[in-house]
């Protein structure tokens, strides 16, 4: 039967399928992102915005506690993503071998990923209490005086980063397990016949061939680390003092204080930081991949 | 020899993982069933009397049954935003995968931005106020859709690549319109990835703390994660109730995980490796 419908020559994959998603995403994500560039240059009370040039940015880089937030964001992102990559790979290698209770162990390592950050944050805050927390009590039993995990200003940020590792390493492990599964056992078999040790196998076979998973883990955990807010907010609220503030918590604090322009400037700095770090990294990783 | 060594390393791993990954959950569960004075010692001692029911009732009744309202609100936000997400992102993933055009480049950039970029919060609040959606459930649902649509679309796009085009073609020859092809032929075939997506997105949305904190303030709009955060300051002397609340928030993902373990694992890794 010959169709004489006027639309019969049109593509069966119409562009209007994009429309509902594009409207919601465009209005609620893209528009605020673009307008934030303007609002970051203003003194703003949500009603009227008065243009003040780069004043918010000048303030951001001249207040020591705001600069501290920027520095902490970088430290937190690097520490969490480094630790997640190393421990994720180690756990994945362990949990890919023929070991006892493998399925159960995978489950146990992964489950914290699905639990609310606030619940985890509160739990660890209690367990890290300097005198009554069980972590320091356990350390005391073996004769080590435990530090003030969250009360010592030079330790607080790193303590939160450790909890972030605990909560997030399961996702890194899962990605590495998927990556390891794609490596053919023939490589290990051949190298074993050639007399390679386990250590050599890891450095010469596993590490190079698991590279796509490594790239994913590093990129994802860097993005997550740069943006992280809820765990830090639940555990220290940026304290003691401003010692564990990151850009995301500065943005929230300035918003609460009613400095909307300054808060938005913080947000723009966060965009730039994510862009400056992630885009070249992605580009570099992709180019290396093509080279090989 | 190889057998016994793998057994030994397995047992060592089991012990270490239990201490590191399970003890915190055991700690939560133990404090949640203790009396106020016993829980304030914050240790692993077993409770003298198990007050599971009493503590549960106390937490639920606290602040005029706030927790029930919070569960209701969180459930409404999760159900609506995930339903909208599934349909809209499947539509986008379908056309992106099937049709080559310059709009794909635009959509691709938008996807990557959505995965990477933190949202601009205060301008979003200003915008929501001006369209009357600030502090509303509708606004919160649409925000969740906007923020999670990139990940969801990626999942669908890669799955749709495995569905043969012959099916679309056959339906088209039978005279089906584009929306009929999509909703009657394609969408039912996406069921495996839809299950994965629903499970993973529900957990994301249910656990979200930051976005309700910014966009949904107000007592009547309380969500589960916010009650937890508020209880933290109220219950500094009642750790048993605080941990009962944490236990209640941990149980839904645990149940989901038990039933959908495989879907969660494929969803998390598929999205991650492609992303």
Interface residues (C-beta under 8 A of the other chain):
Chain A: X3 X7 X10 X11 X12 X13 X14 X15 X17 X18 X20 X21 X22 X24 X25 X27 X28 X29 X30 X31 X32 X33 X35 X36 X39 X44 X46 X94 X95 X97 X98 X99 X100 X101 X102 X104 X105 X107 X108 X109 X110 X111 X112 X113 X114 X115 X116 X117 X118 X119 X120 X122 X123 X124 X126 X127 X129 X132 X133 X134 X137 X166 X171 X174 X175 X177 X178 X179 X212 X213 X216 X220 X223 X226 X227 X229 X230 X233 X234 X248 X251 X252 X255 X260 X263 X264 X267 X268 X270 X271 X274 X275 X278
Chain B: X6 X7 X9 X10 X11 X13 X14 X17 X18 X20 X21 X22 X24 X27 X28 X41 X42 X43 X44 X88 X89 X91 X92 X94 X95 X98 X99 X101 X103 X107 X110 X113 X114 X115 X116 X117 X118 X119 X120 X121 X122 X123 X124 X125 X126 X127 X128 X129 X142 X143 X145 X146 X147 X149 X153 X168 X172 X175 X177 X178 X181 X182 X203 X207 X209 X210 X213 X214 X224 X225 X228 X229 X232 X239 X242 X243 X246 X249 X250 X253 X254 X256 X257 X261 X264 X265 X268 X269 X272 X273 X275
